[in-house]
Amino acid sequence: MSTTRSTAAGKVLEVLAAFDREHPSQTLSEIAQRTGLALSTTHRVVAELAGWGALERGEDGAWHVGLRLWEIAAGCPRTQILRDVALPFMQDLYEATHENVQLAVREGTELVFVERIAGHRSVELLTSVGTRFPIGSTGMGRVLLAHAPVDIQDEVLRAPMRAWTPHTVTDPKTLRAQLDRIRREQVFVSDRQLSESTVAVAAPVRIGRSGPVSAALGIVIATRSANRARGLREPLLRAVRGISDELARRTRPTD
């Protein structure tokens, strides 16, 4: 039994952690099986979470994450200002490209997608708002990794990396050289690293033109349209400069 599970709060967190992209809706028995909690304990915790609004029960009897959690997550100070600032520029970028536009931040050695705009003709993605990936897996993640602290880079490069496609760069020496190039060139084209059907063009979002990197903005296109990648560089840079300038203005201390 884990230390976390021995506390009431730990049991609540384990139940919430049982829900993810692959398991968005589960029965009580499935929750108990995924958490390892007794069925009676699971029933009590789920009932308490449902009473508060953190879980909701569908017409089929299965449970899923409730609206109350979304309301709380939407107020996360780390992403609230970023999303508010970035969204108008992302909308402009979508109108200019009609391709998937995504915004992500780093958390440890992972990236988390915090905003996305996509049209019905955009290529289908493996990612969505709220999903996490190892930071080395995606084009946006590699941009964030290139600007991460050295200890984070070393930790990622020491660990085995998953080859999502035959094109995924997993060799630490090659990847380190790639990170150096990203820092020099600002814009990174990720060719079929996460999916054989997509190519991503990504750039860092800073606080001001020369401030710390706070996020990565990316455009994801179909592999068949890969020849468009170079032409997306300037629209992407205009967007990240606009976001960076506005972030600096919004976060500037007032007298």
PyMOL commands that set and color helices and strands:
alter all, ss='L'
color gray80, all
select helices_A, chain A and resi 4-6+8-17+28-35+39-52+67-74+77-97+139-146+150-158+172-185+223-228+230-251
alter helices_A, ss='H'
color red, helices_A
select strands_A, chain A and resi 25-26+55-57+63-65+100-107+110-117+132-134+188-191+198-206+213-222
alter strands_A, ss='S'
color yellow, strands_A
deselect
rebuild
show_as cartoon
